[in-house]
Amino acid sequence: MKFFDSNGIVINKKDFGEADRYITIFTETFGKVNVLVKGIRKSKKREQSSTDILALSKFTFYKKGENFILSNLTTIDSFSEIKENIDVLGIGLYITSILNSILVDNNRKKELFSLTLKSLNFLKSSNDEKKNYILTAFYLFKVIKDEGLGFSTGEGYCFSFERSTFLLEGIEGFFKVSPKEKDIIEKFLNDKVKSIIEEDYSIKEIKNVIFLFERYLNFHLGIELKLKNYLMGVEND
């Protein structure tokens, strides 16, 4: 029987039977893996927390038939600081929803794994709402690039999801932005994230950039990302 070891972040879970649990792990070595954890719901509380969403653990698992089965796990970081802060918890869960939506089983994404860990570690100690939203926009932007969905700034302020550029006039399936919101997007494209933090952009403007990025991913990947499902007071209709 062959065993596999990898650090991984739990991005989804589903209880099964009386004591078992299926967890979806974004692993550093193997990408997205679905694993059956036998008896975990009757185990110690500390071990249960290792299979909660957002937990980072070292996993050892093996394959039996079509299923990967957990053999051992060691908690590295439960990210309790995020879970105890409802504002950053929403962003953390939004990140896991992105991963659960875009990742393909057994497709290694080491750069995205590294970005995810850096993002979660930032959220552990951040109480800056503006920076948290900039982080969210940056994460979506990097996912867009990782998925090969580059776009250009074009002309005007009407972003066409189909044409992947800005147009002077809106056509079917477009998102209109303000001049400052387009400026934020251009700074992402030109790798000037630091200046977004330093300049006087409003939280509303940053949120609108997030909404554009997530709708762009939804359009091209056929997924349903929605930040408003994870954060209180966020409108996205």
Secondary structure as UniProt FT lines:
FT   STRAND          3..16
FT   TURN            17..19
FT   STRAND          20..27
FT   TURN            28..30
FT   STRAND          31..37
FT   TURN            38..39
FT   HELIX           40..42
FT   HELIX           45..49
FT   TURN            50..51
FT   TURN            53..54
FT   STRAND          56..64
FT   TURN            65..66
FT   STRAND          67..77
FT   HELIX           80..83
FT   HELIX           86..102
FT   HELIX           110..125
FT   HELIX           129..146
FT   TURN            147..148
FT   STRAND          158..160
FT   TURN            161..164
FT   STRAND          165..167
FT   STRAND          174..176
FT   HELIX           179..189
FT   TURN            190..191
FT   HELIX           193..198
FT   HELIX           203..221
FT   HELIX           227..229
FT   TURN            232..233
//
